[in-house]
């Protein structure tokens, strides 16, 4: 006599597997998305810094110099030349990012699917860094794809981050702001949220 599984046993096994999968797959997908956002921010900041450095090496100009004194100038005379920009647009409000103090954005999209919005504010002193900064940026690491939401907690990153353009570099966060989206962007950039999670205070 051959031994095998009854139909009931097979069905019960499949139900158990289905229940376990339904409980674990959403968590795994969320974790994967969050890691994608973290890597995306680091890649974007790196690409911006490479573009700024290359432009200075080839033309001797940095942000705030002649022809690099507005959002449109930065796109036309810096990022289009030094990054793989595929299209640009202008919007009167941040793309689904909420209140960031950034408005009237000039946006550009790169070949890797990222979207950057620039708000040029002019030369502004950062006393902590003893250096001037010139613009804020919003970086949407997956472009049009949702959730198009600002990251305000580094432990639960979303796809949009705030950054600042100094004359010779781009950094995550906003100068003088150690709260909300600014703190979250810096923590994601430098993986500092791990330290905060382990801090008992």
Secondary structure per residue as TSV (DSSP state, phi and psi in degrees):
chain	resnum	aa	ss	phi	psi
A	1	X	-	360.0	128.3
A	2	X	-	-81.9	137.3
A	3	X	-	-99.4	145.6
A	4	X	-	-161.2	-175.3
A	5	X	-	-93.3	142.1
A	6	X	-	-79.2	162.9
A	7	X	H	-59.1	-39.2
A	8	X	H	-62.7	-42.5
A	9	X	H	-64.1	-42.0
A	10	X	H	-63.3	-44.4
A	11	X	H	-64.5	-41.6
A	12	X	H	-62.3	-41.8
A	13	X	H	-62.5	-44.0
A	14	X	H	-63.9	-38.9
A	15	X	H	-63.5	-43.9
A	16	X	H	-62.0	-45.0
A	17	X	H	-61.2	-41.7
A	18	X	H	-62.8	-42.3
A	19	X	H	-63.7	-46.1
A	20	X	H	-61.7	-43.4
A	21	X	H	-63.1	-41.3
A	22	X	H	-66.6	-24.7
A	23	X	H	-85.5	-30.6
A	24	X	H	-98.4	-33.3
A	25	X	H	-62.4	-44.5
A	26	X	H	-58.9	-39.6
A	27	X	H	-64.6	-43.2
A	28	X	H	-64.0	-41.7
A	29	X	H	-64.8	-42.1
A	30	X	H	-62.9	-42.8
A	31	X	H	-63.7	-40.1
A	32	X	H	-64.2	-44.1
A	33	X	H	-62.0	-43.4
A	34	X	H	-62.9	-40.6
A	35	X	H	-65.2	-36.5
A	36	X	H	-62.8	-40.8
A	37	X	H	-65.9	-41.6
A	38	X	H	-61.3	-48.1
A	39	X	H	-64.6	-37.7
A	40	X	H	-61.2	-42.9
A	41	X	H	-62.1	-45.8
A	42	X	H	-62.4	-40.2
A	43	X	H	-64.6	-42.4
A	44	X	H	-65.1	-46.2
A	45	X	H	-62.6	-40.4
A	46	X	H	-62.3	-43.7
A	47	X	H	-64.0	-41.1
A	48	X	H	-62.8	-44.7
A	49	X	H	-66.3	-37.1
A	50	X	H	-64.1	-41.7
A	51	X	H	-63.6	-44.7
A	52	X	H	-64.4	-44.4
A	53	X	H	-65.0	-42.6
A	54	X	H	-64.8	-40.6
A	55	X	H	-63.0	-40.8
A	56	X	H	-67.1	-39.2
A	57	X	H	-65.9	-37.8
A	58	X	H	-88.9	-32.8
A	59	X	H	-119.8	-8.3
A	60	X	S	70.6	19.8
A	61	X	-	-119.6	143.0
A	62	X	-	-127.1	173.3
A	63	X	T	-58.2	132.5
A	64	X	T	102.3	-17.4
A	65	X	S	-80.2	175.1
A	66	X	T	-51.6	136.1
A	67	X	T	71.2	4.6
A	68	X	-	-130.6	47.7
A	69	X	S	-122.5	23.7
A	70	X	S	-157.8	165.7
A	71	X	H	-61.8	-43.5
A	72	X	H	-64.2	-40.4
A	73	X	H	-63.3	-39.6
A	74	X	H	-62.8	-41.7
A	75	X	I	-66.9	-48.1
A	76	X	I	-71.6	-41.7
A	77	X	I	-103.5	-3.0
A	78	X	I	-128.2	-65.8
A	79	X	I	-71.4	-37.0
A	80	X	H	-64.9	-30.7
A	81	X	H	-80.3	-35.1
A	82	X	H	-111.5	-6.0
A	83	X	S	-128.9	164.1
A	84	X	-	-85.7	68.0
A	85	X	E	-75.6	128.8
A	86	X	E	-105.9	-25.4
A	87	X	E	-161.8	162.6
A	88	X	E	-133.9	163.8
A	89	X	E	-160.0	164.8
A	90	X	E	-122.4	136.2
A	91	X	E	-136.4	149.6
A	92	X	E	-84.6	-7.5
A	93	X	E	-149.5	149.9
A	94	X	-	-56.3	144.7
A	95	X	S	-75.7	90.1
A	96	X	S	60.9	25.3
A	97	X	-	-100.0	-7.8
A	98	X	-	83.3	-162.8
A	99	X	-	-83.9	113.7
A	100	X	-	-128.6	0.5
A	101	X	S	74.2	13.6
A	102	X	-	-116.4	122.7
A	103	X	E	-140.3	173.1
A	104	X	E	51.1	53.4
A	105	X	E	-77.3	141.7
A	106	X	E	-101.7	119.5
A	107	X	E	-108.0	148.4
A	108	X	E	-139.6	150.9
A	109	X	E	-114.2	141.1
A	110	X	E	-108.9	165.9
A	111	X	T	-63.1	-22.4
A	112	X	T	-83.9	6.9
A	113	X	S	90.7	6.5
A	114	X	-	-89.3	154.9
A	115	X	E	-123.5	132.7
A	116	X	E	-121.7	133.7
A	117	X	E	-119.1	133.0
A	118	X	E	-114.9	134.3
A	119	X	E	-122.8	103.0
A	120	X	E	-80.2	123.0
A	121	X	E	-111.5	-3.6
A	122	X	E	87.0	174.3
A	123	X	E	-63.1	122.0
A	124	X	E	-133.7	135.2
A	125	X	E	-83.5	134.3
A	126	X	E	-110.5	99.0
A	127	X	T	-63.1	-31.9
A	128	X	T	-66.5	-42.5
A	129	X	T	-90.9	-6.6
A	130	X	T	51.5	46.1
A	131	X	E	-154.3	148.8
A	132	X	E	-87.0	146.4
A	133	X	E	-120.8	162.0
A	134	X	E	-129.3	-21.5
A	135	X	E	-155.1	153.0
A	136	X	E	-102.9	154.3
A	137	X	E	-134.2	150.1
A	138	X	E	-112.9	131.7
A	139	X	E	-117.4	114.2
A	140	X	E	-100.7	106.9
A	141	X	T	-72.0	-12.0
A	142	X	T	-126.8	23.4
A	143	X	T	59.5	-128.7
A	144	X	T	-68.5	-25.0
A	145	X	S	-63.4	140.1
A	146	X	T	-66.5	170.1
A	147	X	T	-86.6	-5.2
A	148	X	-	51.4	50.1
A	149	X	-	-126.2	139.3
A	150	X	B	-67.5	137.1
A	151	X	-	-77.5	121.3
A	152	X	-	-119.2	-6.9
A	153	X	-	-139.3	117.9
A	154	X	G	-65.7	-19.0
A	155	X	G	-79.1	-19.0
A	156	X	G	-133.0	66.3
A	157	X	-	-65.9	143.6
A	158	X	-	-104.0	-163.5
A	159	X	S	-97.0	-1.8
A	160	X	E	-121.1	135.6
A	161	X	E	-132.2	152.0
A	162	X	E	-97.4	144.4
A	163	X	E	-144.4	168.5
A	164	X	E	-128.4	140.0
A	165	X	E	-104.3	114.5
A	166	X	E	-88.6	-178.6
A	167	X	S	-61.2	-38.9
A	168	X	S	-122.5	11.2
A	169	X	-	-163.4	162.0
A	170	X	E	-116.3	138.0
A	171	X	E	-133.1	151.9
A	172	X	E	-74.7	143.4
A	173	X	S	89.1	179.8
A	174	X	-	-117.6	141.0
A	175	X	T	-59.5	139.6
A	176	X	T	72.9	4.3
A	177	X	-	-117.9	112.0
A	178	X	-	-112.6	32.3
A	179	X	S	-133.7	170.8
A	180	X	H	50.5	-133.8
A	181	X	H	-65.7	-28.1
A	182	X	H	-69.8	-48.3
A	183	X	H	-63.0	-42.3
A	184	X	H	-61.2	-42.5
A	185	X	H	-62.5	-42.7
A	186	X	H	-66.4	-40.8
A	187	X	H	-65.8	-40.2
A	188	X	H	-65.3	-42.6
A	189	X	H	-59.8	-41.1
A	190	X	H	-109.4	13.1
A	191	X	T	54.6	35.9
A	192	X	T	-81.7	-15.1
A	193	X	H	-60.9	-26.0
A	194	X	H	-63.0	-42.5
A	195	X	H	-65.6	-39.8
A	196	X	H	-67.0	-38.2
A	197	X	H	-63.4	-30.4
A	198	X	T	-92.2	-2.0
A	199	X	-	-82.7	118.5
A	200	X	-	-72.2	-13.6
A	201	X	-	-77.1	360.0
